[in-house]
């Protein structure tokens, strides 16, 4: 009996502790969910977009903040390159000065930014942090940026793709038109060499005309003979 009472007492004592644990777990349940590209490849001089999206259980307010940070390769030093809270605050110092621009929409859960005129010195790790009180607990995704020179092979592939999509269909159409024109010209040339072949109706008409002309000729000859004979009689 005493043992059961003791066990019940310990159970009651654990209830507050369980409540504290559950209470501490609530922010984890309603925390923000942030997603970003793990790897991004860019080319020198060509604008690069670093994508970052988030989902929050709370409506977006003016208290929402966004922070982008940058860490160079093989270094633990980080610097803030962009801050947002109702307005955009790109960095005004460092290597990213005047090269960071806002490319997102907080009301659509987009916290992306863009880098203009990237160089090889921009290689490194970028992180996107979003806080939308009371949702402030979240994961921090990392994006590895690799900037390289656009090689001849990449340019060649672009030109090849453009040729396939534009020039080749046009060339096929022109070739078909030229082939048809060539066939028509060959047909006309062949007809001019062989002469025009008359139809059966035209042939029969010509025959009848020849017969009529022959009869008229014979009639004229007979009349002339008769006149000559009469003249000799006189």
GIWOQUI-V950402 format. One record per residue. N is the residue number from 1. SS is DSSP state (2 for helix, 1 for strand, 0 for the rest). PSI is psi in whole degrees, -180 to 180 (none if undefined). Layout:
N;SS;PSI, N;SS;PSI
This chain:
1;0;-47, 2;2;-35, 3;2;-42, 4;2;-38, 5;2;-38, 6;2;-42, 7;2;-40, 8;2;-37, 9;2;-41, 10;2;-36, 11;2;-42, 12;2;-35, 13;2;-26, 14;2;-20, 15;2;-48, 16;2;-37, 17;2;-41, 18;2;-39, 19;2;-40, 20;2;-43, 21;2;-43, 22;2;-42, 23;2;-40, 24;2;-26, 25;2;-13, 26;2;-48, 27;2;-30, 28;2;-36, 29;2;-40, 30;0;17, 31;0;162, 32;1;149, 33;1;118, 34;1;137, 35;1;142, 36;1;157, 37;0;131, 38;0;-36, 39;1;135, 40;1;131, 41;1;134, 42;1;171, 43;1;147, 44;0;129, 45;0;-9, 46;0;130, 47;0;137, 48;1;138, 49;1;127, 50;1;112, 51;0;141, 52;1;124, 53;1;155, 54;1;156, 55;1;131, 56;0;145, 57;0;-12, 58;0;149, 59;0;150, 60;0;130, 61;0;-179, 62;0;-8, 63;0;-10, 64;0;136, 65;1;148, 66;1;133, 67;1;128, 68;1;133, 69;1;160, 70;1;138, 71;1;121, 72;1;161, 73;0;143, 74;0;42, 75;0;149, 76;0;0, 77;0;130, 78;1;152, 79;1;143, 80;1;125, 81;1;-11, 82;1;139, 83;1;140, 84;1;132, 85;0;93, 86;0;-34, 87;0;165, 88;1;134, 89;1;79, 90;1;156, 91;0;145, 92;0;15, 93;0;166, 94;0;-171, 95;0;-21, 96;0;14, 97;0;129, 98;0;20, 99;0;-3, 100;1;131, 101;1;151, 102;1;133, 103;0;20, 104;0;-171, 105;1;105, 106;2;-30, 107;2;-10, 108;2;11, 109;0;31, 110;1;123, 111;0;36, 112;0;156, 113;1;167, 114;1;151, 115;1;123, 116;0;149, 117;0;56, 118;0;151, 119;0;177, 120;2;-24, 121;2;-11, 122;2;-6, 123;0;139, 124;1;-162, 125;1;130, 126;1;144, 127;1;146, 128;1;122, 129;1;131, 130;1;137, 131;1;128, 132;1;81, 133;0;135, 134;0;1, 135;1;102, 136;0;-10, 137;0;127, 138;1;169, 139;0;159, 140;0;98, 141;0;149, 142;1;143, 143;1;121, 144;1;119, 145;1;131, 146;1;115, 147;1;128, 148;1;171, 149;0;141, 150;0;114, 151;0;171, 152;2;-34, 153;2;-40, 154;2;-42, 155;2;-39, 156;2;-42, 157;2;-36, 158;2;-43, 159;2;-40, 160;2;-45, 161;2;-41, 162;2;-39, 163;2;-43, 164;2;-40, 165;2;-26, 166;2;-58, 167;2;-41, 168;2;-48, 169;2;-38, 170;2;-41, 171;2;-38, 172;2;-44, 173;2;-45, 174;2;-41, 175;2;-41, 176;2;-43, 177;2;-44, 178;2;-38, 179;2;-42, 180;2;-42, 181;2;-39, 182;2;-39, 183;2;-41, 184;2;-43, 185;2;-40, 186;2;-39, 187;2;-43, 188;2;-40, 189;2;-41, 190;2;-38, 191;2;-38, 192;2;-32, 193;2;-44, 194;2;-14, 195;0;167, 196;0;125, 197;0;120, 198;0;153, 199;0;169, 200;2;-34, 201;2;-44, 202;2;-36, 203;2;-44, 204;2;-37, 205;2;-41, 206;2;-38, 207;2;-45, 208;2;-40, 209;2;-41, 210;2;-41, 211;2;-42, 212;2;-44, 213;2;-38, 214;2;-42, 215;2;-44, 216;2;-39, 217;2;-46, 218;2;-37, 219;2;-40, 220;2;-41, 221;2;-42, 222;2;-41, 223;2;-41, 224;2;-39, 225;2;-40, 226;2;-42, 227;2;-38, 228;2;-41, 229;2;-40, 230;2;-39, 231;2;-38, 232;2;-31, 233;2;-41, 234;0;none
